[in-house]
Amino acid sequence: MRIARFSIDGNVGYGVVEGEGPDGLVLDIIKGIPYADFELSGTKVPLSKVRLLPPVLPNKIVAFGRNYKEHAAELGHEVPDAPFAFLKPSTSLVGTGDAITYPSFSEELHHEAELAVVIGRMCREVPRERVKDVIFGYTCANDVTARDVQRREKQWARAKGFDSACPLGPWVETELDPSDLTIQCTVNGQQRQLGRTSEMVHSIEDLIVNISEAMTLLPGDVILTGTPAGVGPLNVGDEVAVTIEGIGTLTNKVIKRG
C-alpha cells in the first residue's frame, strides 16, 4: 500500500495511491491518520491534481553514516564497527517536486540517495525479533550534504541539517521486503549512484536496535539507512532523482538561495 500526504485547495490530508503510470494514479483519501486503523473515504482525486508533501511529519530524522563499504572508501573513511548515527532536524524536510536550496555557506553540495524507514508506533529498546513490528513502511530519501562544511566543521549539524537537506517521498510503501532493493540516483538524467540495500554493512534491524537503545522512536520518525557509492556534486539548476525499486522516484531541483 502506498500512503501519500498531500495538499489540495489549502487542505492537507493522507491518501492511498492507487493505479499505475503517470496518468493513471489516483488518491483515495484516508479518514484519520495512517498509523492507526483507518478507513478509506471513497473520495478519489487524480494525483496530478494535488501537491505531494513530505509523506510524514517526523519528530526526528535519525541518519546513519558510512553504512556502505564503497561509499566509506570513496570519502577516505573507515567502516565503523557499530552503527554511526547523527540527527537531521525536521525543518530540513521537503517533498518530491520541492526545491533543494543551495546553502549560502557552502560551495560543494552533494547528493546521497538512501532508503528511508518510517516508524509506525512508539517504541524503545526494540528487540531484533520485533523490529518489523514497529516499521510502518519505506520511502526514498536524499541526504543532501554540504561536503566542504562537513569536512571543515567536523560536527555535521549545519552540513546535513540546513533547510531542504532532506528530500523525502514520493510516498510510503507499507508492503515491501527491503533486504535487496536497487537504489539509483540520477542528476539531469545521468546516473550517478547505483547500489543495492543488500550491500548495507549494518542491517535495518541493526540500526533500529541501536538507536532505540538510546531514544524513544515515535510514529512518523524517519531512519535514513546510508548511501551507496557514487555521491557527487549538485549545482544550481540540476534536477536530482532518487529511485528505489518497489517504491518510486523522488525528484527535486536545486535552486539558488534567494
C-alpha positions in Angstrom: 0.0 0.0 0.0 1.3 3.4 -1.0 0.5 6.2 1.6 0.9 9.8 0.5 0.5 13.1 2.2 -0.9 15.8 0.0 -2.3 19.3 -0.2 -5.3 20.4 -2.3 -7.1 23.7 -2.2 -5.3 24.6 1.1 -6.3 21.3 2.8 -3.8 18.7 3.9 -4.5 15.0 4.2 -3.4 11.5 3.7 -4.4 9.1 0.9 -3.8 5.7 -0.6 -2.2 5.9 -4.0 -3.9 3.6 -6.5 -3.3 2.8 -10.1 -0.2 2.8 -12.3 1.6 5.1 -14.7 1.8 8.9 -14.5 -1.7 9.4 -15.9 -3.4 6.6 -14.0 -2.6 7.4 -10.4 -5.4 8.5 -8.1 -5.6 9.2 -4.3 -8.3 7.6 -2.2 -8.5 10.0 0.7 -8.0 8.5 4.2 -10.3 9.2 7.1 -8.0 9.9 10.1 -4.2 9.2 10.2 -2.4 6.3 8.6 -0.6 5.0 11.7 -3.8 3.6 13.3 -6.7 1.7 11.8 -8.2 3.9 9.2 -11.0 3.9 6.6 -10.9 5.0 3.0 -13.3 7.8 2.3 -14.1 6.6 -1.3 -13.3 10.1 -2.4 -10.8 9.7 -5.2 -8.7 12.6 -6.6 -6.3 12.3 -9.6 -2.7 12.5 -8.3 -2.0 15.2 -10.9 -4.5 17.5 -9.2 -2.7 17.6 -5.8 0.6 18.7 -4.4 2.5 15.8 -2.8 4.0 16.8 0.5 6.7 15.0 2.5 4.9 11.8 3.3 5.4 12.0 7.0 5.9 14.7 9.7 8.7 13.2 11.8 9.5 14.3 15.3 13.1 13.4 14.4 15.2 12.1 11.5 17.9 9.7 12.5 20.5 9.1 9.8 23.3 6.5 9.7 26.6 7.3 8.0 29.2 5.1 6.3 26.8 2.1 6.1 28.1 1.1 2.6 31.7 0.0 2.3 32.4 1.5 -1.1 30.9 4.9 0.0 33.0 5.0 3.1 36.1 4.2 0.9 35.3 6.9 -1.7 35.4 9.5 1.1 38.5 8.0 2.7 36.7 6.8 5.8 36.9 3.5 7.7 33.7 1.5 8.1 32.5 1.8 11.7 32.3 -1.3 13.8 28.9 -0.2 15.2 26.2 1.9 13.5 27.2 5.6 13.3 24.2 7.9 13.9 23.5 11.6 13.5 20.3 13.7 13.5 18.8 15.9 10.9 16.1 18.4 12.0 12.5 18.1 10.9 13.0 21.6 9.3 15.3 20.0 6.7 12.4 18.1 5.2 11.0 18.8 1.8 8.8 16.6 -0.5 9.1 15.5 -4.1 8.9 18.4 -6.5 10.1 20.8 -3.9 13.3 22.7 -4.3 16.7 22.0 -2.7 18.0 25.4 -1.8 21.8 25.7 -2.2 23.1 26.9 1.2 24.9 30.2 1.1 27.7 28.9 3.3 28.7 26.0 1.0 30.4 25.7 -2.3 30.3 21.9 -2.6 26.8 20.3 -2.3 26.4 16.5 -2.7 23.6 14.1 -3.3 23.2 10.9 -1.2 20.4 8.5 -2.3 19.1 6.5 0.6 16.3 4.1 1.7 14.3 5.6 4.5 12.4 3.6 7.1 9.3 5.1 8.6 8.4 4.1 12.2 4.8 3.2 12.8 4.5 3.0 16.6 6.1 4.4 19.7 8.9 2.1 20.7 12.0 1.9 22.8 14.7 -0.8 23.3 13.3 -2.8 20.4 14.5 -6.4 20.3 15.8 -7.6 17.0 12.9 -10.1 16.5 10.3 -7.2 16.9 11.8 -4.7 14.6 9.4 -5.5 11.7 6.5 -4.8 14.1 7.5 -1.1 14.6 8.0 -0.3 10.9 5.3 1.5 9.1 6.9 1.4 5.7 9.7 2.7 3.4 10.3 5.7 1.2 13.1 7.4 -0.8 15.4 10.0 0.7 18.2 12.2 -0.3 20.7 13.0 2.5 21.8 16.3 0.8 25.2 17.3 2.3 27.4 20.4 2.2 30.5 18.4 1.8 33.0 21.2 2.3 31.3 22.2 5.5 31.2 18.6 6.7 35.0 18.4 6.3 35.7 21.8 7.7 33.4 21.8 10.8 33.6 18.0 11.7 30.3 18.2 13.5 27.6 17.7 10.9 24.7 19.8 12.2 25.0 22.5 9.5 26.4 20.3 6.8 23.4 18.0 6.8 20.8 19.9 8.7 20.2 23.0 6.6 16.7 23.8 5.3 15.8 21.4 2.4 18.7 19.0 3.2 16.3 16.0 3.5 14.0 15.5 0.5 11.6 12.6 1.2 9.0 10.8 -0.9 7.1 10.5 -3.0 5.0 8.3 -0.7 5.5 5.5 1.9 5.3 1.9 0.7 4.0 -0.3 3.5 4.3 -3.7 1.9 7.9 -4.2 0.8 10.8 -6.5 1.5 13.7 -4.0 1.9 16.5 -6.6 2.0 17.7 -6.4 -1.6 16.4 -3.3 -3.5 18.1 -1.3 -6.2 18.9 2.3 -5.2 19.7 4.7 -8.0 20.4 8.4 -8.2 20.5 10.5 -11.4 21.4 14.1 -12.0 19.9 15.7 -15.1 19.1 12.1 -16.3 22.7 10.9 -15.9 23.2 8.0 -13.5 25.5 8.9 -10.5 24.7 6.2 -7.9 23.6 2.6 -8.3 23.6 0.1 -5.4 21.5 -2.4 -3.5 20.3 -2.4 0.0 21.8 -5.9 0.4 25.2 -4.1 0.5 24.5 -2.4 3.8 27.1 -3.0 6.4 24.6 -2.8 9.3 21.1 -4.1 8.5 17.8 -2.2 9.2 17.4 -4.4 12.3 20.9 -3.4 13.5 20.1 0.3 13.0 16.7 0.3 14.8 18.0 -1.8 17.7 21.0 0.5 18.0 19.1 3.8 18.1 16.1 2.6 20.1 18.5 1.7 22.9 19.2 5.4 23.2 15.9 7.2 22.4 12.2 6.6 22.1 11.0 6.4 18.5 7.6 7.9 17.6 5.1 7.2 14.8 6.4 9.1 11.7 10.0 9.2 12.8 12.4 8.5 9.9 15.5 6.4 9.8 18.0 7.0 7.0 20.0 3.9 6.3 23.1 5.2 4.5 24.1 5.8 0.9 25.9 3.6 -1.7 29.0 4.8 -3.5 28.8 7.5 -6.2 28.0 10.6 -4.3 28.8 13.8 -6.1 28.2 17.4 -6.8 24.9 19.3 -7.3 24.8 22.7 -8.9 22.1 25.3 -9.2 19.7 24.2 -11.9 20.3 20.5 -11.5 17.4 18.0 -11.2 18.3 15.1 -8.9 16.2 12.0 -8.8 16.3 9.1 -6.3 14.6 5.9 -7.4 14.2 2.8 -5.2 12.9 -0.4 -6.5 9.3 -1.1 -5.3 8.8 2.4 -4.1 9.1 5.1 -6.8 11.1 8.2 -7.6 11.8 11.3 -5.5 12.7 14.3 -7.7 14.0 17.7 -6.7 15.6 20.7 -8.4 18.4 22.7 -7.0 17.9 26.4 -6.8 19.9 29.4 -5.6 19.1 30.6 -2.1 17.1 33.8 -2.6 
